[in-house]
Amino acid sequence: MIGTMETMTIPVSEDILSAANMSKDEMAAAMSRDYAVKMFAEGRLTMTQSANLCGMNIFDFLDALAGAGIPAADSEAEDLEKELAYFK
């Protein structure tokens, strides 16, 4: 279940957006996705929590993990139980 959502602000200059050839929305989505992948890889969030963090469904997040070379099934039994409990 998703609780109350908070909004965070990260300042990014127009120069950075221009150099990256990204819009503000594209940069925000990439930063959100990359951080969610990092949090999952470090074991700080479950896969479901990480997908929710970046606003993806679980299947798109699995694709993001694959793109980053992060194994999705390298979880402890307890983590898998948390994931299964989410779908009950």
Biotite code that builds the C-alpha atoms (Angstrom):
import biotite.structure as struc

atoms = struc.array([
    struc.Atom([0.000, 0.000, 0.000], chain_id="A", res_id=1, res_name="MET", atom_name="CA", element="C"),
    struc.Atom([1.247, 3.465, -0.876], chain_id="A", res_id=2, res_name="ILE", atom_name="CA", element="C"),
    struc.Atom([1.120, 6.036, 1.919], chain_id="A", res_id=3, res_name="GLY", atom_name="CA", element="C"),
    struc.Atom([1.112, 9.804, 1.696], chain_id="A", res_id=4, res_name="THR", atom_name="CA", element="C"),
    struc.Atom([3.298, 11.034, -1.135], chain_id="A", res_id=5, res_name="MET", atom_name="CA", element="C"),
    struc.Atom([5.870, 13.771, -0.577], chain_id="A", res_id=6, res_name="GLU", atom_name="CA", element="C"),
    struc.Atom([7.391, 15.942, -3.287], chain_id="A", res_id=7, res_name="THR", atom_name="CA", element="C"),
    struc.Atom([11.094, 16.719, -3.289], chain_id="A", res_id=8, res_name="MET", atom_name="CA", element="C"),
    struc.Atom([12.811, 19.457, -5.246], chain_id="A", res_id=9, res_name="THR", atom_name="CA", element="C"),
    struc.Atom([16.235, 19.025, -6.824], chain_id="A", res_id=10, res_name="ILE", atom_name="CA", element="C"),
    struc.Atom([17.685, 22.131, -8.461], chain_id="A", res_id=11, res_name="PRO", atom_name="CA", element="C"),
    struc.Atom([19.014, 21.540, -11.986], chain_id="A", res_id=12, res_name="VAL", atom_name="CA", element="C"),
    struc.Atom([20.272, 24.402, -14.114], chain_id="A", res_id=13, res_name="SER", atom_name="CA", element="C"),
    struc.Atom([19.151, 24.983, -17.690], chain_id="A", res_id=14, res_name="GLU", atom_name="CA", element="C"),
    struc.Atom([22.799, 24.441, -18.707], chain_id="A", res_id=15, res_name="ASP", atom_name="CA", element="C"),
    struc.Atom([22.701, 20.898, -17.320], chain_id="A", res_id=16, res_name="ILE", atom_name="CA", element="C"),
    struc.Atom([19.375, 20.132, -19.006], chain_id="A", res_id=17, res_name="LEU", atom_name="CA", element="C"),
    struc.Atom([20.741, 21.487, -22.276], chain_id="A", res_id=18, res_name="SER", atom_name="CA", element="C"),
    struc.Atom([24.002, 19.543, -22.001], chain_id="A", res_id=19, res_name="ALA", atom_name="CA", element="C"),
    struc.Atom([22.066, 16.338, -21.280], chain_id="A", res_id=20, res_name="ALA", atom_name="CA", element="C"),
    struc.Atom([19.636, 17.171, -24.104], chain_id="A", res_id=21, res_name="ASN", atom_name="CA", element="C"),
    struc.Atom([16.729, 16.434, -21.767], chain_id="A", res_id=22, res_name="MET", atom_name="CA", element="C"),
    struc.Atom([13.593, 18.222, -20.703], chain_id="A", res_id=23, res_name="SER", atom_name="CA", element="C"),
    struc.Atom([12.925, 18.833, -17.029], chain_id="A", res_id=24, res_name="LYS", atom_name="CA", element="C"),
    struc.Atom([10.407, 15.960, -16.999], chain_id="A", res_id=25, res_name="ASP", atom_name="CA", element="C"),
    struc.Atom([12.822, 13.581, -18.738], chain_id="A", res_id=26, res_name="GLU", atom_name="CA", element="C"),
    struc.Atom([15.582, 14.444, -16.252], chain_id="A", res_id=27, res_name="MET", atom_name="CA", element="C"),
    struc.Atom([13.238, 13.979, -13.287], chain_id="A", res_id=28, res_name="ALA", atom_name="CA", element="C"),
    struc.Atom([12.063, 10.589, -14.577], chain_id="A", res_id=29, res_name="ALA", atom_name="CA", element="C"),
    struc.Atom([15.643, 9.416, -15.216], chain_id="A", res_id=30, res_name="ALA", atom_name="CA", element="C"),
    struc.Atom([16.821, 10.551, -11.780], chain_id="A", res_id=31, res_name="MET", atom_name="CA", element="C"),
    struc.Atom([13.849, 8.922, -10.083], chain_id="A", res_id=32, res_name="SER", atom_name="CA", element="C"),
    struc.Atom([14.336, 5.639, -11.977], chain_id="A", res_id=33, res_name="ARG", atom_name="CA", element="C"),
    struc.Atom([18.079, 5.528, -11.396], chain_id="A", res_id=34, res_name="ASP", atom_name="CA", element="C"),
    struc.Atom([17.713, 6.204, -7.678], chain_id="A", res_id=35, res_name="TYR", atom_name="CA", element="C"),
    struc.Atom([14.983, 3.572, -7.323], chain_id="A", res_id=36, res_name="ALA", atom_name="CA", element="C"),
    struc.Atom([17.258, 1.034, -9.045], chain_id="A", res_id=37, res_name="VAL", atom_name="CA", element="C"),
    struc.Atom([20.093, 1.994, -6.677], chain_id="A", res_id=38, res_name="LYS", atom_name="CA", element="C"),
    struc.Atom([17.881, 1.645, -3.595], chain_id="A", res_id=39, res_name="MET", atom_name="CA", element="C"),
    struc.Atom([16.762, -1.804, -4.760], chain_id="A", res_id=40, res_name="PHE", atom_name="CA", element="C"),
    struc.Atom([20.330, -2.892, -5.586], chain_id="A", res_id=41, res_name="ALA", atom_name="CA", element="C"),
    struc.Atom([21.479, -1.844, -2.109], chain_id="A", res_id=42, res_name="GLU", atom_name="CA", element="C"),
    struc.Atom([18.616, -3.790, -0.518], chain_id="A", res_id=43, res_name="GLY", atom_name="CA", element="C"),
    struc.Atom([17.162, -0.667, 1.039], chain_id="A", res_id=44, res_name="ARG", atom_name="CA", element="C"),
    struc.Atom([13.796, -1.059, -0.713], chain_id="A", res_id=45, res_name="LEU", atom_name="CA", element="C"),
    struc.Atom([11.908, -4.041, -2.063], chain_id="A", res_id=46, res_name="THR", atom_name="CA", element="C"),
    struc.Atom([11.234, -4.314, -5.765], chain_id="A", res_id=47, res_name="MET", atom_name="CA", element="C"),
    struc.Atom([7.640, -3.157, -5.293], chain_id="A", res_id=48, res_name="THR", atom_name="CA", element="C"),
    struc.Atom([8.708, -0.189, -3.162], chain_id="A", res_id=49, res_name="GLN", atom_name="CA", element="C"),
    struc.Atom([11.363, 0.754, -5.706], chain_id="A", res_id=50, res_name="SER", atom_name="CA", element="C"),
    struc.Atom([8.889, 0.547, -8.594], chain_id="A", res_id=51, res_name="ALA", atom_name="CA", element="C"),
    struc.Atom([6.476, 2.742, -6.641], chain_id="A", res_id=52, res_name="ASN", atom_name="CA", element="C"),
    struc.Atom([9.264, 5.230, -5.887], chain_id="A", res_id=53, res_name="LEU", atom_name="CA", element="C"),
    struc.Atom([9.807, 5.919, -9.565], chain_id="A", res_id=54, res_name="CYS", atom_name="CA", element="C"),
    struc.Atom([6.181, 5.579, -10.625], chain_id="A", res_id=55, res_name="GLY", atom_name="CA", element="C"),
    struc.Atom([6.662, 2.417, -12.666], chain_id="A", res_id=56, res_name="MET", atom_name="CA", element="C"),
    struc.Atom([4.695, -0.778, -12.745], chain_id="A", res_id=57, res_name="ASN", atom_name="CA", element="C"),
    struc.Atom([6.619, -3.859, -11.668], chain_id="A", res_id=58, res_name="ILE", atom_name="CA", element="C"),
    struc.Atom([7.215, -5.050, -15.252], chain_id="A", res_id=59, res_name="PHE", atom_name="CA", element="C"),
    struc.Atom([8.715, -1.748, -16.392], chain_id="A", res_id=60, res_name="ASP", atom_name="CA", element="C"),
    struc.Atom([10.862, -1.708, -13.266], chain_id="A", res_id=61, res_name="PHE", atom_name="CA", element="C"),
    struc.Atom([12.103, -5.219, -14.101], chain_id="A", res_id=62, res_name="LEU", atom_name="CA", element="C"),
    struc.Atom([13.157, -3.818, -17.492], chain_id="A", res_id=63, res_name="ASP", atom_name="CA", element="C"),
    struc.Atom([14.958, -0.941, -15.743], chain_id="A", res_id=64, res_name="ALA", atom_name="CA", element="C"),
    struc.Atom([16.800, -3.428, -13.532], chain_id="A", res_id=65, res_name="LEU", atom_name="CA", element="C"),
    struc.Atom([17.792, -5.506, -16.553], chain_id="A", res_id=66, res_name="ALA", atom_name="CA", element="C"),
    struc.Atom([19.015, -2.368, -18.337], chain_id="A", res_id=67, res_name="GLY", atom_name="CA", element="C"),
    struc.Atom([21.177, -1.544, -15.331], chain_id="A", res_id=68, res_name="ALA", atom_name="CA", element="C"),
    struc.Atom([22.504, -5.098, -15.057], chain_id="A", res_id=69, res_name="GLY", atom_name="CA", element="C"),
    struc.Atom([20.893, -5.596, -11.635], chain_id="A", res_id=70, res_name="ILE", atom_name="CA", element="C"),
    struc.Atom([19.522, -9.094, -10.943], chain_id="A", res_id=71, res_name="PRO", atom_name="CA", element="C"),
    struc.Atom([15.883, -9.013, -9.874], chain_id="A", res_id=72, res_name="ALA", atom_name="CA", element="C"),
    struc.Atom([15.792, -12.423, -8.214], chain_id="A", res_id=73, res_name="ALA", atom_name="CA", element="C"),
    struc.Atom([18.827, -12.061, -5.962], chain_id="A", res_id=74, res_name="ASP", atom_name="CA", element="C"),
    struc.Atom([16.659, -11.540, -2.909], chain_id="A", res_id=75, res_name="SER", atom_name="CA", element="C"),
    struc.Atom([16.618, -13.030, 0.528], chain_id="A", res_id=76, res_name="GLU", atom_name="CA", element="C"),
    struc.Atom([13.659, -15.240, 1.459], chain_id="A", res_id=77, res_name="ALA", atom_name="CA", element="C"),
    struc.Atom([12.333, -12.499, 3.730], chain_id="A", res_id=78, res_name="GLU", atom_name="CA", element="C"),
    struc.Atom([12.359, -9.992, 0.864], chain_id="A", res_id=79, res_name="ASP", atom_name="CA", element="C"),
    struc.Atom([10.458, -12.408, -1.353], chain_id="A", res_id=80, res_name="LEU", atom_name="CA", element="C"),
    struc.Atom([7.886, -12.911, 1.378], chain_id="A", res_id=81, res_name="GLU", atom_name="CA", element="C"),
    struc.Atom([7.396, -9.113, 1.552], chain_id="A", res_id=82, res_name="LYS", atom_name="CA", element="C"),
    struc.Atom([6.895, -8.986, -2.225], chain_id="A", res_id=83, res_name="GLU", atom_name="CA", element="C"),
    struc.Atom([4.340, -11.802, -2.132], chain_id="A", res_id=84, res_name="LEU", atom_name="CA", element="C"),
    struc.Atom([2.515, -10.202, 0.803], chain_id="A", res_id=85, res_name="ALA", atom_name="CA", element="C"),
    struc.Atom([2.048, -7.057, -1.289], chain_id="A", res_id=86, res_name="TYR", atom_name="CA", element="C"),
    struc.Atom([-0.029, -9.015, -3.824], chain_id="A", res_id=87, res_name="PHE", atom_name="CA", element="C"),
    struc.Atom([-2.258, -10.728, -1.209], chain_id="A", res_id=88, res_name="LYS", atom_name="CA", element="C"),
])
